[in-house]
Amino acid sequence: MCPNTVNTYHECNDFCVSNWGAKDFSQQPNDDRKRIRMLKKYPLPSGWVEVGDPESGRCYYWNKESDKVSFIT
């Protein structure tokens, strides 16, 4: 993992990934069950995709067309 991630002004780039690798995404099992249940009841609208955030360990949703992002609490 990049040693500069604690710097709020640092954005990892290709150099960081090639030297230190990218942080793996791992989600908590309880969150996974909640997420699956929610997606069954409320499927994602067209254009939205689910993305895993390695920093928080949570999924967020991104609209590819509008570039809007939403975290579910």
Buried (B, 14 or more C-beta within 10 A) or exposed (E): EBEEBEEEEEEBEEEBEEEBEEBEBEBEEEEEEEBEEEBEEEEEEEEBEEEEBBEEEBBBBBBEEEEEEEEBE
